[in-house]
Amino acid sequence: MTTAQKNALKNYWPDYGLEYRQDELGLPKEFNALKLEIGIGNGDALIHMAAADANSLYLGIEVHEPGIGHCLNLIRQRELANVRLVMHDAVEVLEHMIAPATLDRILLFFPDPWHKKRHHKRRIVNPHFRELVYRALKPGASIHMATDWQDYAESMAAQFLADARFSNEGNAAGYAERPDYRPQTRFEQRGLRLGHGVWDLVFTKT
């Protein structure tokens, strides 16, 4: 970690961090919606979305301290009051901290593809994750996933297309246009210029 990231964890975590616990979170009265991003990286997308949507509380989950430290600095610099961070495993957060039917949106941007076939079992999107997503979303709320690995996109699409509890917001293959609220990363823009693909998938709880 950089010195700035260490200082952010020390000085800003008490204001914007939530310790993992096996108690369900409540939505503060000043916010109209609760939106969850899983795997925020350095927090750029989370900050972009939160800055444009002040009436929603954004909860970001990340396990790596440098990313949390970077995001804390961004929150402080932008003076955002609608972002909270949890530094813990996302599946356990969904299992224990998120009450049923409370999330207005789940965001999963560019999760680790575990591209080697023998590692596919480590991918976060699996039947258990899909059950947790269904439990956590409000009726009519959506999960938005994005990946630059085609076989992972195909796997995610197949899982949600086969589940009648979710409505596909994309084309027949399960792929949607990138919603305006999701910013493009520099890495993504470079990949697109080189002809690499990016797949967005949006499924709504029926």
GIBEL-V634581 format. One record per helix or strand of 3 or more residues. SS is the DSSP state (helix for helix, strand for strand). FROM is the first residue (numbers start at 0). LEN is the number of residues. If there is no record, write none. Layout:
# GIBEL-V634581
((SS:FROM:LEN) (SS:FROM:LEN))
This chain:
# GIBEL-V634581
((helix:2:9) (helix:12:4) (strand:32:6) (helix:43:8) (strand:55:6) (helix:64:14) (strand:82:4) (helix:89:7) (strand:102:7) (helix:116:6) (helix:126:10) (strand:136:11) (helix:149:12) (strand:165:3) (helix:185:8) (strand:198:7))
